[in-house]
Each structure stands twice: as structure tokens, then as C-alpha cells.
Amino acid sequence: MAGSALLKKASLVGAFFVSAFYLGAGHAQCPLPGPLPVAEVQKVVDGDTLRLADGRSVRLIGLNSPELGRQGRPAEPYAERARRRLAELVAASDGRIGLQSGQQDRDRYGRTLAHGYDARGRNLEAQLLAEGLGYLVAIPPNLQLVDCQRTAERSARQRRLGLWRQSPLQSPQQLMRSGFALIRGRIERVERNGGGIWLELEGPLVLRVAPAVLRYFDVQRLQSLAGQRVEARGWVVDRSRRGGVKPEQARWLLPLSHAAMLEVVR
């Protein structure tokens, strides 16, 4: 079913929509900050992106949903389900949502960065995370809801819902392409230099914490991680496509943006 078809009006009465946003705040998984501007959704593009009637494209903060199939690549597991679920949540709010802009309000593609809320004051990203239909991502400076969104994802993971029904974790040796990934492995060596802190894993992967984001980490803890097993998430880069990799360098690079993107495995 097309995304626009899923945005048929629900039974909510439009005149009460704004007050519903405010009164529902106490029940939100990530509490509503107060009355918000309301936007009409024209189309649900995928599980984390909306197109508004005013022409804006909105990327929901803190959520990375599986990629739909495009350019000859098949859809990732649960990609279509995530898109349908977001469309259902929007439709249940009469096709309109409350938007809270991020501290950084646009990404490099010109999309508006915002948190979305339904007519009952519930955070859209947290609902999808709690159902296992996306991954938490923490990208400074838009970090306001990191803690509650992480709680939502952990709930889905504990209940093995959606994406967590079968573990999405990979080892560094299993990496085949660039893009978003969850990696589990053992850190062999930690190095700090002018490029930041480098965490070298067993296998062809290195994690990097750039100087610009060091303030979002416990630096002393990072430097003590040699020998520890960790779980890292983010967008993996294939360095072999950037002019070659030196013999002593790992092929794959995963830049870390925030401490929520790295966890020690107990």
C-alpha cells in the first residue's frame, strides 16, 4: 500500500488536536516539551523520513530505520514494516504531527531535523524504537531525547521485537559494504593522536572518536578499553575506496559520534 494511501483521515476531531498534544504529555515515552507547532504530513517516505504538505522533508531525530530497496539494492529487513507503522501512527493523528526542531535544524541534505509527536503527545521515534522498527542513533548536537529513546530500544531488544528477533550484530570480519551497521568485537589497541582516539578491533575495522566529539565521551574510559568486547553502531566507511589503504590500516572505519553509540559488552 502506498504511503499516501495510509494517510487517510482518522476519527480525531481537528479542533481538539492542539490540546491533545498538551494533555497527552504525561503518557509519552519521551515526554512532550509543551505545545508544539503542528504540520500536515503529505507522505511517509520511509521509517524515519516524512514529507510535509508545505514541501519540507523531515528526518526524525534519534532514529535510523532500515533502508528501503533502491538503485538495485533489496530492502533491508523490516524496512517496509517500519514505513507502514510510521504511516499508521501519522494517520491515527489525522495526518498531522507536532514537530520539535533540533538544536541543529537541518542536515547536509537540507532536510529538517525534528522530533515528531502524535496527537496523544507520544514521541514517534520512541514508539518505533520500542517496537523494534529502528535503531537508536545519537548525533550531536541533537541529543535531547537520547536517554528515553535508548530505553525504548532496550525494551524492544529485551523482548526480541522486530529487528531484534534475530540479532543484527556483525563481527568486523563480516563487513561487506559501507552503511549503517551494529558491530560487536574485541578492542586490541587504543591510540590517541591529532586525529582523535582510535579503537582498533580484531579484524579489519577501526573505530574513531574525532576531536570535535570527544566531549561527548568519557575519554579516560575510552583509553582503558583495550582487551574489552564492545558493541558499536554507526555508518561504516570503506577506506579502500578513498585512494587505497596502507598495509597497517584497517579497511573499514566507523566514526563514533556519541557515547550512546558504543557499549561495553559484559
Buried (B, 14 or more C-beta within 10 A) or exposed (E): EEBBEBBEEEEBEEEEBBEBBBBBBEEBBBBBBEEBEBBEBBBBBBBBBBBBEEEBBBBBBBBBBBBBEEEEEEBBBBBBBBBBBBBEBBBBBBBBBBBBBBEEEBBEEEBBBBBBBBBBBBBBBBBBBBBBBBBBBBBBEBBBBBEBBBBBBBBBBEEEBBBBEEEBBBBBEEBEEBEBBBBBBBBEEBEBEEEBBBBBBBBBBBBBBEEEBBEBBEEEEBEEBEEBBBBBBBBBBBBEEEEEBEEEBBBBBBBBBBBBBBBEEE
